[in-house]
Amino acid sequence: EKILREAEDSLLNAEYNLKGNWNKAAVNRAYYCMFYCVTALLHTQQISAKTHQGAHLKFREMYIKTGMMPPEMAESLRVVFEMRQSCDYDFEFDPTGEDAKSAIEGARDFLETTKNYLKR
């Protein structure tokens, strides 16, 4: 529950940043919403990863390949992660409001799917 609260808080921060046209920050917080969801899911399996890539790999292995989660979640995570990486490390990258909005929508769907799964 604590990890999911972090995910929800990150999503709220992403939406706030989008309203202020802080698109890089919005993408960052949208990604972290998704990452915290992955962390919460892995936590239910007593798995912790030391890196983001490791968490993504374990998520795909434990949840996507087994059919417990829809494959679109892995693709959405990959896209938003790459966008977040570009925001943080590619100083030429300047995400648009539409980019940030898309990242937030992906994060919102990811969070809802995660919460629904954990309720079962």
VENSUL-V30625 format. One record per residue. N is the residue number from 1. PHI is phi in whole degrees, -180 to 180 (none if undefined). OMEGA is omega in radians with two decimals (none if undefined). NEAR is the number of other ideal C-beta (glycine too) atoms within 12 Angstrom. Layout:
N;PHI;OMEGA;NEAR  N;PHI;OMEGA;NEAR
This chain:
1;none;-3.13;14  2;-63;3.14;12  3;-67;3.11;27  4;-66;3.06;28  5;-64;3.07;17  6;-64;3.11;24  7;-63;3.12;36  8;-62;3.12;27  9;-63;3.11;20  10;-64;3.11;36  11;-65;3.09;38  12;-61;3.11;23  13;-66;3.10;28  14;-61;3.14;44  15;-64;3.10;26  16;-61;-3.14;19  17;-64;3.10;29  18;-62;3.12;32  19;-61;3.13;17  20;-89;-3.10;16  21;63;3.03;16  22;-95;-2.97;22  23;-66;3.12;30  24;-63;3.13;31  25;-66;3.12;27  26;-63;3.11;40  27;-63;3.13;43  28;-57;-3.10;34  29;-69;3.07;37  30;-64;3.11;47  31;-60;-3.09;44  32;-65;3.01;38  33;-58;-3.14;46  34;-65;-3.13;46  35;-62;3.10;35  36;-65;3.05;36  37;-63;3.10;44  38;-59;3.13;49  39;-60;3.13;32  40;-64;3.13;32  41;-62;3.13;40  42;-65;3.12;30  43;-59;3.13;25  44;-67;3.11;24  45;-103;-3.09;20  46;58;3.13;9  47;-117;2.99;20  48;-128;-3.13;17  49;-114;-3.12;22  50;-87;-3.12;12  51;-132;3.08;14  52;-64;3.13;26  53;-60;3.10;18  54;-63;3.10;18  55;-65;3.12;33  56;-62;-3.13;33  57;-62;3.14;23  58;-65;3.09;29  59;-60;3.13;40  60;-61;-3.12;26  61;-65;-3.02;21  62;-84;-2.99;25  63;-118;-3.09;32  64;-86;-3.11;25  65;-64;3.13;15  66;-87;3.13;16  67;81;3.13;13  68;-73;3.11;23  69;-132;-3.13;30  70;-68;-3.12;20  71;-59;3.13;18  72;-60;-3.13;15  73;-65;3.13;33  74;-65;3.14;31  75;-67;3.11;20  76;-62;3.10;35  77;-59;-3.13;44  78;-62;-3.10;26  79;-63;-3.10;26  80;-70;3.07;44  81;-61;-3.14;34  82;-64;3.10;25  83;-64;3.12;36  84;-63;3.10;36  85;-61;3.11;21  86;-63;3.11;23  87;-60;-3.04;32  88;-82;-2.96;19  89;-124;3.12;13  90;-107;-3.03;15  91;-71;3.06;9  92;-89;-3.08;8  93;-80;3.13;18  94;-134;-3.08;17  95;-66;3.10;34  96;-83;3.04;18  97;-61;3.10;20  98;-66;3.07;15  99;-59;-3.12;29  100;-64;3.12;36  101;-62;3.11;25  102;-63;3.11;25  103;-63;3.14;43  104;-66;3.11;39  105;-62;3.09;26  106;-62;3.13;36  107;-66;3.13;45  108;-62;3.10;29  109;-63;-3.13;27  110;-62;-3.14;45  111;-64;-3.13;40  112;-63;3.13;23  113;-64;3.11;32  114;-63;-3.13;38  115;-63;3.12;24  116;-63;3.11;18  117;-63;-3.08;24  118;-70;3.09;23  119;-70;-3.11;11  120;-70;none;10
